[in-house]
Amino acid sequence: MSLAAFRSKMHLAHYGEKDQVWFPKWLARYAAGKPLTAGLLPVTEALVIEFSRSFKKSGTPAWQRLQGVRAVEAYRDLVLNVSEPNLTEMKQILGRLAAAEKDSGAAAGSPEIADQQRLIGVIDPSEPQILQSMRKELRLRYLALETERAYIGWIVRFIRHCGSAELQTFGEAQIKSFLTELAVEGNVTAGTQDQAKCALLFLYQQVLSRELAFLDVTRANKAERLPVVLSREEIARILPEFTGLRRLMILVMYGARLRHKECRTLRVKDVCFDEGHIVVRNGKGDKDRITVLPQCCRQQLIEQIERIRRLHKRDLESGFGKVYLPHAMERKYPNESREFGWQWVFPSQRLSVDPRSGELRRHHVGEDYFADFFKVVIDRVGLTKNAVPHSLLHSFATQLLEAGSDIRTVQDPLGHKDVQTTMIYTHVLNKPGLAVKSPADLV
């Protein structure tokens, strides 16, 4: 039975106004992934318990889980016209838990504490306490999920190095030993060693509130690498291999000089057709910048955004439609996450659970969606270069310089703070007449 028909039956049965709004949304969550029998949802005690527990794991309060169970019960009564399973005991248990949560919440105090708890989100209680504290501090500072995963990974390795999770008992000597071992035995790059050091400094200074003395660490070698650049001819060879959404992504990355992540996290509101540009939010160095909207993909972007509009409408009708908002925006503007302008230009095909909040919503496409296919295409057309999606950005910058653009003209759109970062592209230019001839060619 459709949600619209369920709403109609609720209205005829004189359910409360709020129940008529929220019960269909809870039922849509209950229905996710369940097979229909003659167009009807199965309702069993085991399924309802599993449904309630799934939201308990994500930190959903008891009063909301009670609302979800009541929604399924309404479906049982109004649509299935049966009295089993009996959900009375389950509702009584959730009711007592909800009352206890309300009392403890009042005792806990201020709205600021509640806001802080929402920001921290879901943390696995089976993790060592030091890791739980680390996650809390990272989230309170709005650090990216990728940063959290990287930092936690380094702390786990440091725990193994020390042989104990009681890290407050260790200090400079163990940190120096760990970082030096990474450089000498692990043969890591300088950037990797720096990331491990930043994770340990965050732990000791922000989580354990300890000031560390000077760390005299053996530094990993910082090798200078030239970027992998694809020529115009090589771009022309791989471009026909891309179709559909992936073709639009490669045109946006190559034509608008967007990094892979910047493309995946592009929002509808940041594609400005009238002005002819794209606004890149939280780009390199956590800075915003403006870049060109390529004419070659303008019409495709218009059509893609119309598809997103229809998809977003269906999500809203099913009780979803929310997306992740940066920093504290979701707390300050709770309804903003449902606005169309905040939706992803390249959304995932499926709803997924947010690893921090535990909320079911539509995220953008994953990193592998484009990157894995890009690797397949490189192999298919016979290119021997070790190119990755980021090579598209390198190729754009190099080809601009080859066309005679000023280095400053290239620097700003790429979001480079220092022109020296942009200067690396001058080392891979192929300008006829400037190359040195090999002595072997003169024999």
TORBA-23932 format. One record per residue (C-alpha): x, y, z; residue in three letters; residue number from 1. Coordinates in steps of 0.5 Angstrom, whole numbers, plus 500, padded with zeros to 3 digits. Layout:
! TORBA-23932
(atom (X; Y; Z); "ala"; NUM)
...
//
This chain:
! TORBA-23932
(atom (500; 500; 500); "met"; 1)
(atom (503; 507; 498); "ser"; 2)
(atom (504; 512; 504); "leu"; 3)
(atom (499; 517; 501); "ala"; 4)
(atom (494; 511; 502); "ala"; 5)
(atom (496; 510; 509); "phe"; 6)
(atom (496; 518; 510); "arg"; 7)
(atom (489; 518; 508); "ser"; 8)
(atom (487; 512; 513); "lys"; 9)
(atom (490; 515; 518); "met"; 10)
(atom (486; 522; 517); "his"; 11)
(atom (479; 518; 517); "leu"; 12)
(atom (481; 514; 523); "ala"; 13)
(atom (482; 521; 527); "his"; 14)
(atom (490; 520; 528); "tyr"; 15)
(atom (493; 527; 531); "gly"; 16)
(atom (496; 532; 527); "glu"; 17)
(atom (503; 530; 529); "lys"; 18)
(atom (502; 523; 528); "asp"; 19)
(atom (499; 524; 521); "gln"; 20)
(atom (506; 528; 519); "val"; 21)
(atom (511; 523; 522); "trp"; 22)
(atom (508; 516; 522); "phe"; 23)
(atom (508; 516; 514); "pro"; 24)
(atom (516; 518; 515); "lys"; 25)
(atom (517; 512; 520); "trp"; 26)
(atom (513; 507; 516); "leu"; 27)
(atom (518; 509; 510); "ala"; 28)
(atom (524; 507; 514); "arg"; 29)
(atom (521; 501; 517); "tyr"; 30)
(atom (519; 499; 510); "ala"; 31)
(atom (526; 500; 507); "ala"; 32)
(atom (529; 494; 504); "gly"; 33)
(atom (523; 489; 506); "lys"; 34)
(atom (520; 485; 501); "pro"; 35)
(atom (512; 486; 500); "leu"; 36)
(atom (507; 481; 500); "thr"; 37)
(atom (501; 482; 495); "ala"; 38)
(atom (503; 489; 496); "gly"; 39)
(atom (503; 489; 504); "leu"; 40)
(atom (509; 490; 509); "leu"; 41)
(atom (510; 484; 513); "pro"; 42)
(atom (509; 486; 521); "val"; 43)
(atom (512; 481; 526); "thr"; 44)
(atom (515; 482; 533); "glu"; 45)
(atom (522; 480; 531); "ala"; 46)
(atom (522; 485; 525); "leu"; 47)
(atom (519; 491; 530); "val"; 48)
(atom (525; 489; 535); "ile"; 49)
(atom (530; 489; 530); "glu"; 50)
(atom (527; 496; 527); "phe"; 51)
(atom (527; 499; 534); "ser"; 52)
(atom (534; 497; 536); "arg"; 53)
(atom (537; 499; 529); "ser"; 54)
(atom (535; 506; 531); "phe"; 55)
(atom (538; 505; 538); "lys"; 56)
(atom (545; 503; 535); "lys"; 57)
(atom (545; 510; 532); "ser"; 58)
(atom (543; 514; 539); "gly"; 59)
(atom (536; 515; 537); "thr"; 60)
(atom (532; 517; 544); "pro"; 61)
(atom (527; 512; 546); "ala"; 62)
(atom (521; 517; 545); "trp"; 63)
(atom (523; 517; 538); "gln"; 64)
(atom (523; 510; 537); "arg"; 65)
(atom (517; 509; 541); "leu"; 66)
(atom (514; 514; 535); "gln"; 67)
(atom (517; 509; 530); "gly"; 68)
(atom (513; 503; 534); "val"; 69)
(atom (507; 506; 534); "arg"; 70)
(atom (507; 508; 527); "ala"; 71)
(atom (508; 500; 525); "val"; 72)
(atom (502; 499; 530); "glu"; 73)
(atom (498; 504; 526); "ala"; 74)
(atom (500; 500; 520); "tyr"; 75)
(atom (498; 494; 523); "arg"; 76)
(atom (491; 496; 525); "asp"; 77)
(atom (489; 500; 519); "leu"; 78)
(atom (492; 497; 513); "val"; 79)
(atom (493; 489; 515); "leu"; 80)
(atom (487; 489; 520); "asn"; 81)
(atom (490; 484; 525); "val"; 82)
(atom (491; 485; 532); "ser"; 83)
(atom (498; 481; 532); "glu"; 84)
(atom (504; 482; 534); "pro"; 85)
(atom (502; 485; 540); "asn"; 86)
(atom (506; 491; 541); "leu"; 87)
(atom (504; 493; 548); "thr"; 88)
(atom (509; 491; 552); "glu"; 89)
(atom (515; 494; 547); "met"; 90)
(atom (511; 501; 548); "lys"; 91)
(atom (511; 500; 555); "gln"; 92)
(atom (518; 499; 556); "ile"; 93)
(atom (520; 505; 551); "leu"; 94)
(atom (515; 509; 555); "gly"; 95)
(atom (519; 508; 561); "arg"; 96)
(atom (526; 509; 558); "leu"; 97)
(atom (523; 516; 555); "ala"; 98)
(atom (521; 518; 561); "ala"; 99)
(atom (528; 516; 564); "ala"; 100)
(atom (531; 520; 559); "glu"; 101)
(atom (527; 526; 560); "lys"; 102)
(atom (529; 526; 567); "asp"; 103)
(atom (536; 525; 566); "ser"; 104)
(atom (536; 530; 560); "gly"; 105)
(atom (533; 536; 565); "ala"; 106)
(atom (538; 534; 570); "ala"; 107)
(atom (544; 534; 565); "ala"; 108)
(atom (542; 541; 564); "gly"; 109)
(atom (543; 546; 559); "ser"; 110)
(atom (541; 546; 551); "pro"; 111)
(atom (549; 547; 550); "glu"; 112)
(atom (550; 540; 553); "ile"; 113)
(atom (545; 537; 548); "ala"; 114)
(atom (547; 541; 542); "asp"; 115)
(atom (554; 538; 544); "gln"; 116)
(atom (552; 531; 544); "gln"; 117)
(atom (548; 532; 538); "arg"; 118)
(atom (555; 534; 535); "leu"; 119)
(atom (559; 529; 537); "ile"; 120)
(atom (554; 523; 535); "gly"; 121)
(atom (555; 516; 535); "val"; 122)
(atom (561; 513; 538); "ile"; 123)
(atom (563; 506; 539); "asp"; 124)
(atom (563; 504; 546); "pro"; 125)
(atom (567; 498; 545); "ser"; 126)
(atom (573; 502; 543); "glu"; 127)
(atom (578; 504; 548); "pro"; 128)
(atom (577; 510; 552); "gln"; 129)
(atom (582; 514; 549); "ile"; 130)
(atom (580; 513; 542); "leu"; 131)
(atom (573; 515; 544); "gln"; 132)
(atom (575; 522; 548); "ser"; 133)
(atom (580; 523; 541); "met"; 134)
(atom (573; 522; 537); "arg"; 135)
(atom (569; 527; 541); "lys"; 136)
(atom (575; 533; 541); "glu"; 137)
(atom (576; 532; 533); "leu"; 138)
(atom (568; 532; 532); "arg"; 139)
(atom (567; 538; 537); "leu"; 140)
(atom (572; 542; 533); "arg"; 141)
(atom (569; 540; 526); "tyr"; 142)
(atom (575; 536; 523); "leu"; 143)
(atom (573; 532; 517); "ala"; 144)
(atom (571; 525; 517); "leu"; 145)
(atom (577; 523; 513); "glu"; 146)
(atom (582; 527; 518); "thr"; 147)
(atom (578; 523; 524); "glu"; 148)
(atom (580; 516; 521); "arg"; 149)
(atom (587; 518; 519); "ala"; 150)
(atom (588; 521; 526); "tyr"; 151)
(atom (585; 515; 530); "ile"; 152)
(atom (589; 510; 525); "gly"; 153)
(atom (595; 513; 528); "trp"; 154)
(atom (593; 513; 535); "ile"; 155)
(atom (592; 506; 534); "val"; 156)
(atom (599; 504; 531); "arg"; 157)
(atom (602; 508; 537); "phe"; 158)
(atom (598; 504; 542); "ile"; 159)
(atom (601; 498; 539); "arg"; 160)
(atom (608; 501; 539); "his"; 161)
(atom (607; 503; 546); "cys"; 162)
(atom (604; 496; 548); "gly"; 163)
(atom (598; 500; 552); "ser"; 164)
(atom (592; 504; 551); "ala"; 165)
(atom (594; 508; 558); "glu"; 166)
(atom (597; 513; 553); "leu"; 167)
(atom (597; 519; 559); "gln"; 168)
(atom (603; 515; 562); "thr"; 169)
(atom (607; 516; 556); "phe"; 170)
(atom (611; 522; 553); "gly"; 171)
(atom (616; 525; 549); "glu"; 172)
(atom (621; 519; 549); "ala"; 173)
(atom (615; 514; 546); "gln"; 174)
(atom (613; 519; 541); "ile"; 175)
(atom (620; 520; 539); "lys"; 176)
(atom (621; 513; 538); "ser"; 177)
(atom (615; 512; 534); "phe"; 178)
(atom (616; 517; 529); "leu"; 179)
(atom (623; 516; 528); "thr"; 180)
(atom (621; 508; 527); "glu"; 181)
(atom (616; 511; 522); "leu"; 182)
(atom (622; 514; 518); "ala"; 183)
(atom (627; 509; 519); "val"; 184)
(atom (623; 502; 519); "glu"; 185)
(atom (617; 504; 516); "gly"; 186)
(atom (620; 508; 510); "asn"; 187)
(atom (614; 513; 510); "val"; 188)
(atom (614; 520; 506); "thr"; 189)
(atom (615; 526; 510); "ala"; 190)
(atom (608; 528; 509); "gly"; 191)
(atom (606; 521; 512); "thr"; 192)
(atom (611; 522; 518); "gln"; 193)
(atom (608; 530; 519); "asp"; 194)
(atom (601; 527; 519); "gln"; 195)
(atom (602; 522; 525); "ala"; 196)
(atom (606; 527; 529); "lys"; 197)
(atom (600; 532; 528); "cys"; 198)
(atom (595; 526; 531); "ala"; 199)
(atom (600; 525; 537); "leu"; 200)
(atom (600; 533; 538); "leu"; 201)
(atom (593; 533; 538); "phe"; 202)
(atom (592; 527; 543); "leu"; 203)
(atom (597; 530; 548); "tyr"; 204)
(atom (595; 537; 547); "gln"; 205)
(atom (588; 537; 546); "gln"; 206)
(atom (585; 531; 549); "val"; 207)
(atom (590; 530; 555); "leu"; 208)
(atom (592; 537; 556); "ser"; 209)
(atom (599; 536; 556); "arg"; 210)
(atom (605; 541; 554); "glu"; 211)
(atom (610; 537; 550); "leu"; 212)
(atom (617; 539; 550); "ala"; 213)
(atom (621; 539; 543); "phe"; 214)
(atom (621; 533; 539); "leu"; 215)
(atom (628; 531; 536); "asp"; 216)
(atom (626; 526; 531); "val"; 217)
(atom (629; 523; 525); "thr"; 218)
(atom (626; 526; 519); "arg"; 219)
(atom (623; 522; 513); "ala"; 220)
(atom (626; 524; 507); "asn"; 221)
(atom (622; 529; 503); "lys"; 222)
(atom (623; 527; 496); "ala"; 223)
(atom (620; 532; 490); "glu"; 224)
(atom (616; 529; 485); "arg"; 225)
(atom (613; 532; 479); "leu"; 226)
(atom (606; 531; 478); "pro"; 227)
(atom (603; 526; 472); "val"; 228)
(atom (600; 530; 467); "val"; 229)
(atom (596; 528; 461); "leu"; 230)
(atom (597; 531; 454); "ser"; 231)
(atom (591; 534; 450); "arg"; 232)
(atom (592; 528; 446); "glu"; 233)
(atom (591; 523; 452); "glu"; 234)
(atom (585; 527; 454); "ile"; 235)
(atom (582; 526; 448); "ala"; 236)
(atom (583; 518; 448); "arg"; 237)
(atom (580; 517; 455); "ile"; 238)
(atom (574; 522; 454); "leu"; 239)
(atom (570; 518; 449); "pro"; 240)
(atom (570; 512; 454); "glu"; 241)
(atom (566; 516; 460); "phe"; 242)
(atom (559; 516; 459); "thr"; 243)
(atom (553; 518; 464); "gly"; 244)
(atom (554; 521; 470); "leu"; 245)
(atom (562; 519; 470); "arg"; 246)
(atom (563; 523; 463); "arg"; 247)
(atom (559; 529; 467); "leu"; 248)
(atom (564; 529; 472); "met"; 249)
(atom (570; 528; 468); "ile"; 250)
(atom (568; 534; 464); "leu"; 251)
(atom (567; 538; 471); "val"; 252)
(atom (574; 536; 474); "met"; 253)
(atom (578; 537; 467); "tyr"; 254)
(atom (574; 543; 465); "gly"; 255)
(atom (573; 547; 471); "ala"; 256)
(atom (579; 545; 475); "arg"; 257)
(atom (576; 542; 480); "leu"; 258)
(atom (579; 536; 485); "arg"; 259)
(atom (576; 530; 485); "his"; 260)
(atom (573; 531; 492); "lys"; 261)
(atom (571; 538; 490); "glu"; 262)
(atom (567; 535; 484); "cys"; 263)
(atom (564; 530; 489); "arg"; 264)
(atom (562; 535; 494); "thr"; 265)
(atom (559; 540; 489); "leu"; 266)
(atom (552; 543; 492); "arg"; 267)
(atom (547; 545; 487); "val"; 268)
(atom (547; 552; 490); "lys"; 269)
(atom (554; 553; 488); "asp"; 270)
(atom (553; 552; 480); "val"; 271)
(atom (551; 559; 478); "cys"; 272)
(atom (549; 558; 471); "phe"; 273)
(atom (547; 566; 470); "asp"; 274)
(atom (554; 568; 472); "glu"; 275)
(atom (558; 562; 468); "gly"; 276)
(atom (562; 560; 474); "his"; 277)
(atom (562; 555; 480); "ile"; 278)
(atom (563; 556; 487); "val"; 279)
(atom (568; 551; 490); "val"; 280)
(atom (567; 551; 498); "arg"; 281)
(atom (572; 549; 503); "asn"; 282)
(atom (577; 547; 498); "gly"; 283)
(atom (585; 547; 498); "lys"; 284)
(atom (587; 550; 505); "gly"; 285)
(atom (579; 550; 507); "asp"; 286)
(atom (578; 556; 503); "lys"; 287)
(atom (573; 558; 498); "asp"; 288)
(atom (574; 560; 491); "arg"; 289)
(atom (571; 561; 484); "ile"; 290)
(atom (572; 557; 478); "thr"; 291)
(atom (569; 557; 471); "val"; 292)
(atom (563; 553; 469); "leu"; 293)
(atom (565; 550; 462); "pro"; 294)
(atom (560; 551; 456); "gln"; 295)
(atom (562; 544; 454); "cys"; 296)
(atom (558; 541; 460); "cys"; 297)
(atom (553; 547; 461); "arg"; 298)
(atom (547; 543; 458); "gln"; 299)
(atom (549; 537; 462); "gln"; 300)
(atom (549; 540; 468); "leu"; 301)
(atom (542; 543; 467); "ile"; 302)
(atom (539; 536; 466); "glu"; 303)
(atom (543; 533; 472); "gln"; 304)
(atom (540; 538; 477); "ile"; 305)
(atom (533; 537; 474); "glu"; 306)
(atom (534; 530; 475); "arg"; 307)
(atom (536; 531; 482); "ile"; 308)
(atom (530; 536; 483); "arg"; 309)
(atom (526; 530; 482); "arg"; 310)
(atom (530; 525; 486); "leu"; 311)
(atom (530; 530; 492); "his"; 312)
(atom (522; 530; 491); "lys"; 313)
(atom (521; 523; 492); "arg"; 314)
(atom (526; 523; 498); "asp"; 315)
(atom (522; 528; 501); "leu"; 316)
(atom (515; 524; 500); "glu"; 317)
(atom (519; 518; 503); "ser"; 318)
(atom (521; 522; 510); "gly"; 319)
(atom (528; 523; 508); "phe"; 320)
(atom (531; 528; 503); "gly"; 321)
(atom (536; 531; 509); "lys"; 322)
(atom (544; 532; 507); "val"; 323)
(atom (550; 533; 511); "tyr"; 324)
(atom (551; 541; 513); "leu"; 325)
(atom (558; 543; 514); "pro"; 326)
(atom (560; 545; 521); "his"; 327)
(atom (554; 547; 526); "ala"; 328)
(atom (549; 549; 520); "met"; 329)
(atom (545; 543; 522); "glu"; 330)
(atom (544; 545; 529); "arg"; 331)
(atom (543; 553; 528); "lys"; 332)
(atom (538; 551; 522); "tyr"; 333)
(atom (535; 545; 523); "pro"; 334)
(atom (531; 545; 516); "asn"; 335)
(atom (536; 547; 512); "glu"; 336)
(atom (539; 540; 510); "ser"; 337)
(atom (532; 539; 507); "arg"; 338)
(atom (533; 545; 502); "glu"; 339)
(atom (534; 543; 495); "phe"; 340)
(atom (540; 548; 494); "gly"; 341)
(atom (544; 544; 499); "trp"; 342)
(atom (543; 537; 495); "gln"; 343)
(atom (549; 534; 492); "trp"; 344)
(atom (550; 535; 484); "val"; 345)
(atom (553; 528; 484); "phe"; 346)
(atom (549; 524; 489); "pro"; 347)
(atom (549; 517; 491); "ser"; 348)
(atom (544; 512; 488); "gln"; 349)
(atom (542; 509; 495); "arg"; 350)
(atom (541; 512; 502); "leu"; 351)
(atom (546; 510; 507); "ser"; 352)
(atom (547; 511; 515); "val"; 353)
(atom (552; 517; 516); "asp"; 354)
(atom (558; 514; 520); "pro"; 355)
(atom (557; 520; 525); "arg"; 356)
(atom (550; 522; 527); "ser"; 357)
(atom (547; 515; 525); "gly"; 358)
(atom (542; 518; 521); "glu"; 359)
(atom (540; 515; 514); "leu"; 360)
(atom (540; 520; 508); "arg"; 361)
(atom (543; 521; 501); "arg"; 362)
(atom (550; 522; 501); "his"; 363)
(atom (554; 524; 495); "his"; 364)
(atom (558; 519; 490); "val"; 365)
(atom (564; 515; 494); "gly"; 366)
(atom (571; 516; 492); "glu"; 367)
(atom (571; 509; 488); "asp"; 368)
(atom (565; 511; 484); "tyr"; 369)
(atom (570; 515; 479); "phe"; 370)
(atom (577; 513; 481); "ala"; 371)
(atom (576; 506; 480); "asp"; 372)
(atom (573; 507; 473); "phe"; 373)
(atom (578; 512; 471); "phe"; 374)
(atom (584; 507; 473); "lys"; 375)
(atom (580; 502; 468); "val"; 376)
(atom (580; 507; 462); "val"; 377)
(atom (587; 508; 463); "ile"; 378)
(atom (589; 501; 462); "asp"; 379)
(atom (584; 500; 457); "arg"; 380)
(atom (586; 505; 452); "val"; 381)
(atom (593; 503; 453); "gly"; 382)
(atom (596; 509; 457); "leu"; 383)
(atom (602; 507; 461); "thr"; 384)
(atom (602; 513; 466); "lys"; 385)
(atom (600; 512; 473); "asn"; 386)
(atom (595; 517; 472); "ala"; 387)
(atom (589; 518; 477); "val"; 388)
(atom (583; 523; 478); "pro"; 389)
(atom (588; 529; 481); "his"; 390)
(atom (592; 528; 474); "ser"; 391)
(atom (586; 532; 471); "leu"; 392)
(atom (588; 538; 475); "leu"; 393)
(atom (595; 538; 473); "his"; 394)
(atom (593; 537; 466); "ser"; 395)
(atom (589; 543; 466); "phe"; 396)
(atom (594; 547; 470); "ala"; 397)
(atom (600; 545; 465); "thr"; 398)
(atom (596; 546; 459); "gln"; 399)
(atom (594; 553; 461); "leu"; 400)
(atom (601; 555; 462); "leu"; 401)
(atom (603; 552; 455); "glu"; 402)
(atom (598; 556; 452); "ala"; 403)
(atom (602; 562; 455); "gly"; 404)
(atom (597; 564; 461); "ser"; 405)
(atom (601; 568; 467); "asp"; 406)
(atom (603; 564; 473); "ile"; 407)
(atom (598; 568; 477); "arg"; 408)
(atom (592; 567; 473); "thr"; 409)
(atom (593; 559; 474); "val"; 410)
(atom (595; 560; 482); "gln"; 411)
(atom (588; 563; 484); "asp"; 412)
(atom (583; 558; 481); "pro"; 413)
(atom (587; 552; 483); "leu"; 414)
(atom (587; 555; 491); "gly"; 415)
(atom (594; 555; 492); "his"; 416)
(atom (597; 560; 497); "lys"; 417)
(atom (604; 560; 495); "asp"; 418)
(atom (606; 561; 488); "val"; 419)
(atom (611; 556; 489); "gln"; 420)
(atom (606; 551; 489); "thr"; 421)
(atom (604; 553; 482); "thr"; 422)
(atom (611; 553; 480); "met"; 423)
(atom (612; 546; 480); "ile"; 424)
(atom (608; 546; 473); "tyr"; 425)
(atom (613; 550; 470); "thr"; 426)
(atom (618; 544; 470); "his"; 427)
(atom (613; 539; 466); "val"; 428)
(atom (612; 544; 460); "leu"; 429)
(atom (613; 541; 453); "asn"; 430)
(atom (615; 548; 449); "lys"; 431)
(atom (618; 547; 443); "pro"; 432)
(atom (625; 550; 442); "gly"; 433)
(atom (626; 550; 449); "leu"; 434)
(atom (628; 543; 450); "ala"; 435)
(atom (635; 541; 450); "val"; 436)
(atom (638; 536; 445); "lys"; 437)
(atom (641; 530; 447); "ser"; 438)
(atom (648; 529; 445); "pro"; 439)
(atom (646; 522; 442); "ala"; 440)
(atom (642; 526; 437); "asp"; 441)
(atom (648; 530; 435); "leu"; 442)
(atom (652; 524; 433); "val"; 443)
//
